[in-house]
Amino acid sequence: MSTSLTASQSPRLAALIACGGASLRMGIPKAGLTWRGEAFLARLARQLATVASPVVVVAAPQQLLPALPTCTRRTDDPVQHQGPLAALNQGLLTLQGEAELAFFCGCDAPLLVPAFVTRLATLLDDHSDLVMVRWKDRLQGCATLLRVALQPTVQQLLDQDRRRLLDLVDVSRCRIVDACELTDVDPDLLTLRGVNTPAELAELERMWGWVE
């Protein structure tokens, strides 16, 4: 019988934010983009710190970052621009012994709703090590909840030169959740509204510019 975590049973939850990508489609580093005067990365860290600890930013070596909340810790990829799975691996290594679960996201979703993260944690059951969301017929790798103990599996994928986050679905006990199951905590699914291009940023500002 499958069981879900309750608030009283919840294991230690941390957060990982990958920000070391090349941002080729955006043309400028996404970590420094701002929402209502606050850097994307700083806003994400601040929001995640309300439900997770520690909050770890995974950056490229020598990458310049905006000012971050004091609750935030930084770790660097050993080699830059190796993809989100490599960033996840580095983050999980950093969390060893400090947390049992980790929420992993990119730095390009400034409207993240903290309750979305805690809901994913409650959906992780005894038969899964990973919760991934399906939205618009696609799995959303950069809004994933997983056990920190999955790190050796992530490393094995990298050793096989498999660098897609979605490759984890093939080699782990993955629970796939439809986004509609999360609309009670994030009605407009703002957590999933990432920004990869200037056009997407303009659309986000047009549609959701009122969000604090």
PAVEX-364516 format. One record per residue: residue in one letter; x, y, z of N, C-alpha, C in turn. Coordinates in steps of 0.1 Angstrom, whole numbers, plus 2048, in hexadecimal, padded with zeros to 3 digits. Atoms other than C-alpha are relative to their C-alpha. Example, Ala and Ser with C-alpha at 12.3 -4.5 7.8 and 13.67 -1.06 7.14 Angstrom:
a8097F480087B7D384E80980C800/s7F77F58008897F58477F880B808/
***
This chain:
m8087F480080080080080980C800/s7F87F480180E8227F67FC80A80B/t8037F67F681183C81180780D7FC/s7FB7F380381786280E80580680D/l7FB7F97F482A8798257F6809805/t8087F57FA81688E83D80980A806/a7F87F57FB8228AF84C8097FB80B/s7F98057F482C89D86C80B7F67FD/q7F680A80484088385980A8057F6/s7F87FB80B85089984080F800803/p7F17FF7FE87689383C80680D7FD/r7F97F380388F8AF8398008037F1/l8017FC80E8898C281980980B7FD/a7F77F68058A38D68077FC8057F2/a8037FB80E8A28EA7E680D8027F9/l7F47FE8098BB8EB7C97FB8097F4/i8037F780B8BB9077B080B8007F6/a7F580080A8CF90279080080D7F8/c8007F38068DB92378280D8017F7/g7F47FF8078FB91A76F7FF7FE7F1/g80180280E8ED91574C80580B7F7/a7FB7F680A8F992772D7F680B7FC/s80B7F68048D79397288018057F2/l7FE7FC80E8DC9387037F38067FA/r80C7FB8068B893D6FA7FB80E806/m8037F37FA8B495A71280A80B7FC/g7F67F78058D496A70780880780B/i7F97FB7F58DE97672A7FD7F680C/p8028097F58E296374B7F2802807/k80D7FF7FA8BF95B75980080380F/a7FF7FE7F18CA95C77D7FF80F804/g8007F17FD8CD98277B7F48077FB/l80D7FA8048AB98876B7F880480C/t8077FB7F489499B7827F17FF7FE/w80E8007FF87099978C7FC80A80B/r8047F57F78629B979C80C804808/g7F47FB7FA8859C47A48097F7807/e7F880A7F98929A47B38057F57F6/a7FA80A8098A998B7A17F87F3801/f80780D80189896B7968067F780B/l7F980A7F78B29577AA7FE80380F/a8037FC7F28AE96B7CA7F27FE804/r80F8027FD8889697C87FE7F1802/l80280E7FF8899447C38057FB80D/a7FA8057F48A193E7E07F880580C/r8087FB7F588C9547F77F37F8801/q80C8077FF86C9427EE8027F2805/l7FD80E7FC87B91F7F18047FF80F/a7FC8007F288A9288137F57FF80A/t80C8007F786792A8217FB7F1802/v80480E7FF86390481C80B7F6800/a7F580A8018858F581880D806806/s7F37FC7FB8A88F68288097F4800/p7FB7F48068C28F981D7FB8027F2/v8027FD80E8BD90B7FC80D8017F9/v7F38018068DA9037E67FF8057F1/v7FF7FB80D8E29177C680C7F97F9/v7F68078088F69027AC8048097F4/a7FC7F680A90A91A79780C7FA7F8/a7F480380892591877C80C805807/p7F47FB7FA94991C78780280F7FD/q7FD7F280195194178E7F48097FA/q80B7F980492E94B7847FC80B809/l8057F57F792396D7917F17FF802/l80E8017FD90296C7A37FB80D807/p8067F47F98EB9877B08007FE80F/a8008027F18E998D7D57F57F7804/l80A80A7FC8D79707E67FD80180E/p8048007F28C596B80780B7F9808/t7F58067F78DC9618247FD7F1802/c80480F7FF8C993F8258067F87F5/t7FC80780C8D893680480F7FC800/r7F28068018F79207FE8037FE7F1/r7FC80280E90B91E7DE8097F47FF/t7F680B80491C9007CE8028027F1/d7FD7FE80E92D9007AC8017F27F9/d7FE80C80892B8E679080F7FE7FE/p7F280280394D8D678B8048057F3/v7FE7FC80E94B8DD7667F38087FC/q80C7F88049348F87587F97FB7F4/h80980280C9178F47407FF7F17FD/q80280E8029138CE7457F27FB801/g80E8038008EE8D07477FA7FE80E/p8078007F48D38CE7628027F4809/l7FD80C7F88DA8AA76C80D801808/a7F37FF7F98FE8B27747FE80A80C/a8027F77F58F28D07897F87F980B/l8088087F68D98B979B80A7F8808/n7F78097F98F58A17A380980880A/q7F87F87F790B8BC7B17F880580C/g8087FC7F58EF8C97C67FD7F580A/l80380B7F78E68A77D480D7FC808/l7F38037F990B8A17DD80180A80C/t7FF7F57F590A8C27F17F67FD80B/l80A8027F58EB8B68048017F3808/q7FF80D7F98F889581080180280F/g8017FF7F18F08918357F980C805/e8077F47FB8DC8B18367F18007FD/a80E8008038BB8A98267FD7F27FA/e80480D8068A788B81A7F98027F3/l8077FC80C89389C7FF80580D7FA/a7FB7F380689C8B77E67F68037F4/f8077FB80B8878CC7CF80A8077F6/f7F67FB80A89A8D47AF7F98087F5/c8067F780A8928F179880B8087F9/g7F77F78068A39097807FE80E806/c8007F37FA8A892E7877F68097F8/d8077F880A88F93976C7F17FF803/a80F8017FC86D93477F7FE80980C/p8017F77F48699547947F3800807/l80D8007FA84594D79C7FD7F4808/l80280C7F984B92D7AF7F880280D/v8097FF7F48319267CA8057F580A/p7FA8097F78409167E97F77F4803/a80980B7FD8219017F08017F57F5/f7FE80A80B8278EF7CE80B7F6804/v7F58097FC8488E27DC7FC7F780C/t8038097F583A8D57FD7F57F67FC/r80A80980581D8C57EA8077F47F9/l7F880B8068368B17D58067F780A/a7FA8097F58478A57F57F67F7805/t80A8097FB8268978017FC7F57F6/l80480A80B8218857E080B7F57FF/l7F680B8018418717E47FC7F5809/d80580B7F883684F7F080B7F5802/d7F680B7FD84782F7FC8057F97F4/h7FC80780C84A8237D88078097F6/s7FA7F780985B8417C980B807806/d7F57F87FC87B8547CB80180E7F9/l8007F48088728707B37F28037FC/v80D7FC8058538847AB80280B7F6/m7FF7F780B85189578A7F28047FB/v80D7FA8048348AB77C7FF7FF7F1/r8037FF80F8248A775A7F680C7FE/w8087F48038178C774C8008037F1/k8017FE80E80B8CE7298077F57F8/d7FB80D8078148AA71F80F7FF801/r7F18017FF8388AF72A8047FE80F/l7FB8017F284B8A474980980D803/q7F97F47FD8598C275B80C7FD809/g7F58057F887C8B876680580B80A/c7FB7F57F88858DA7757F580480A/a8097FE7F58698D77907FE7F3806/t80080E7FC8728B679F8037FE80F/l7FE8047F28718A77C28067F2800/l7FA80D80088988B7C98077FD80E/r7F88047F489B8787E580F8037FD/v7F17FD8018BF8847EB8077F37FE/a7F980D8028C885F7EC8017FB7F2/l80080480E8C285D7C780D8057F9/q7F37FA8068E486F7C18087F57F8/p7F88098088F784F7B77FA7FC7F3/t80680380C8DD84879D80280B7F6/v7FD7F48098E186B78F80E7FF7FB/q7F280180590786678E8017F57F6/q7FF80B80A90284577B7FC8057F3/l8047FA80D8EF85776080A8097FA/l7F57F780590A87175D80C7F87FB/d7F580880492485675B7FD7F97F2/q80480580D91084873D7FE80B7F6/d8027F480891086B72E7F18027FC/r80E7FD8018EB86D7337FD80D809/r8007F37F98E489273D7F3806801/r80D7FA8008BF89773A7F97FC80E/l8088027F48AA89B75A7F67F57FE/l80A80A80289088574A8057F27FF/d7FA80E8008A88687487FE7FA80E/l8028067F28A286476E7F37F8800/v80C80780187F8587658027F17FD/d7FD80D80588E8397558077F780B/v7F78087F78A482F7727FD80280F/s8037FE7F28928397927F17FC802/r80E8027FD8718327A37F980E800/c8067F380285F8507957F1800801/r80E7FE7FF83D85C79E7FD80C7F7/i8047F580982E8727827F2805804/v80C7F97FB81488B78E7FB80A7F5/d8057F68097FD89E7777FF80D806/a8007F37FA7FF8C377C7F2804806/c80D7FC7FB7D98C57827FF7FC80E/e8018047F27DF8B37A380780B809/l7F97F67F87F38D27AF7F980E7FF/t8067F38027DB8EE7A57F980580D/d8067FB7F47CC8F07C880A808808/v7F67F87F97ED8FD7D580780B7F7/d7FA7F780A7F990F7B57F68017F4/p80B8008097D99177A28048037F1/d7FC7FD80E7EA92678380D7F97FC/l7F480880380890E78580C80A7FD/l7F67F680281F92C78880E7FA802/t7F38067FD83B9167958067FA7F3/l7FC80780D83D90577280280A7F5/r7FF7F680B83E92675E80F8057FF/g7F37FC80286392775680280A7F5/v7FD7F680A87494174080D7FD7F9/n7F480480788C93772580480A7F5/t7FD7F780B88A95370B7FA80E804/p8057F37FE88497970B7F18007FE/a80F8008038619726FC7F97FA80B/e8078067F485895B71980080980C/l8007F67F58639757327F680B7FE/a80A7F680384E98F7217F27FB802/e80D8067FE8309787217FD7FE80F/l8028027F28359707467FD80E807/e8027F37FB83799574E7F28057FC/r80E7FB80581799C7397F57F9808/m80B8087FA80398074980080180F/w7FF8027F181098076D80880B806/g7F87F57FB8219A17727FB80680E/w8057FB7F480B9A87908047F780C/v7FD8097F581898A7A480C806808/e7F57FB7F782D9967C280C7F6800/
***
